[in-house]
Amino acid sequence: MKRHCLALDLKEDEALIKKYEEYHQEVWPEIIQSIKESGIRDMQIYRVGNRMFMIMEVEDDFTFEKKAQIDATYPENEKWEELMWKYQQALPFAKPGEKWLLMEKVFQL
């Protein structure tokens, strides 16, 4: 298995952050299904302030391209992403259209 770590910011608004976290207590079943179908075996999201950190444990043949293809077969994915973008904001150094950014590993024990 491989691990990918990604980062994204939420909008700096406590009410929006609370609502975002509420949505993640009951993620739509179609979203969970597309995540699993794409080869993601474990996904966790952590937050400090408005910064979020996602850890994904994926199968060896996982690719982000494959995930995008699977996501496209679920109309709910586009609706979910549109809804989540009301609460999210790109990292300050993100390129236009980028959301979750891959992080580079800088240390391992």
PyMOL commands that set and color helices and strands:
alter all, ss='L'
color gray80, all
select helices_A, chain A and resi 14-23+29-37+64-72+75-84
alter helices_A, ss='H'
color red, helices_A
select strands_A, chain A and resi 2-10+40-48+51-58+88-89+101-102
alter strands_A, ss='S'
color yellow, strands_A
deselect
rebuild
show_as cartoon
